[in-house]
Amino acid sequence: MKKYTIPLFYLVGFLLMATSQTSCKAGYGCPAEEAYYKNQENPKPASTKRGESNLFDKKRRKKLKERGQG
């Protein structure tokens, strides 16, 4: 019987700690959930602009465009 008391004590302690932890306060709502719904109500419009990176110089871009790669 003595060999079961220590593991049983740890098991009961773990179960009490695990069930007492909550992620959100009761009655106040969860901040993560509120932020999610707030973003869903007012989504940002997607940009329709296309960027110009100018990775290559003007001469190189012209050559790439002539080859049909750009």
C-alpha positions as CSV (number, residue, x, y, z in Angstrom):
1,M,0.0,0.0,0.0
2,K,2.9,2.3,0.8
3,K,4.3,2.1,-2.7
4,Y,1.0,3.4,-4.2
5,T,0.7,6.4,-1.9
6,I,3.4,8.6,-3.4
7,P,2.4,8.1,-7.1
8,L,-1.3,8.6,-6.1
9,F,-0.4,11.8,-4.3
10,Y,1.4,13.1,-7.4
11,L,-1.5,12.0,-9.7
12,V,-4.1,13.8,-7.5
13,G,-1.9,16.9,-7.3
14,F,-1.4,17.0,-11.1
15,L,-5.1,16.5,-11.8
16,L,-6.0,19.3,-9.4
17,M,-3.5,21.7,-11.0
18,A,-4.5,20.7,-14.5
19,T,-8.2,21.2,-13.9
20,S,-7.8,24.5,-12.1
21,Q,-6.0,26.2,-15.0
22,T,-8.1,28.2,-17.4
23,S,-7.1,30.1,-20.5
24,C,-9.7,32.9,-20.2
25,K,-11.4,34.6,-17.3
26,A,-15.1,33.7,-16.9
27,G,-17.4,36.5,-18.1
28,Y,-14.8,38.6,-19.7
29,G,-14.1,36.7,-22.9
30,C,-10.8,35.6,-24.3
31,P,-8.5,38.3,-25.8
32,A,-7.3,36.0,-28.5
33,E,-10.9,35.2,-29.6
34,E,-11.9,38.9,-29.5
35,A,-8.9,39.8,-31.7
36,Y,-9.8,37.1,-34.1
37,Y,-13.4,38.2,-34.5
38,K,-12.4,41.9,-34.7
39,N,-10.1,41.0,-37.6
40,Q,-12.9,39.1,-39.3
41,E,-15.3,42.0,-39.1
42,N,-12.9,44.6,-40.6
43,P,-10.5,42.8,-43.0
44,K,-7.9,44.9,-44.7
45,P,-8.4,45.1,-48.5
46,A,-5.9,43.3,-50.5
47,S,-3.5,45.4,-52.5
48,T,-4.0,45.4,-56.2
49,K,-0.8,47.3,-57.0
50,R,2.1,45.5,-58.6
51,G,5.5,46.5,-57.3
52,E,8.6,47.5,-59.3
53,S,11.7,46.0,-57.7
54,N,14.3,47.4,-60.1
55,L,16.5,44.5,-59.2
56,F,18.3,44.8,-62.5
57,D,19.5,47.9,-64.2
58,K,17.6,49.4,-67.1
59,K,19.7,47.8,-69.8
60,R,19.4,44.3,-68.3
61,R,15.6,44.7,-67.9
62,K,15.3,45.7,-71.6
63,K,17.3,42.6,-72.6
64,L,15.1,40.3,-70.5
65,K,12.0,41.8,-71.9
66,E,13.2,41.3,-75.4
67,R,13.9,37.6,-74.7
68,G,10.4,37.2,-73.2
69,Q,11.6,36.5,-69.6
70,G,10.5,39.7,-68.0
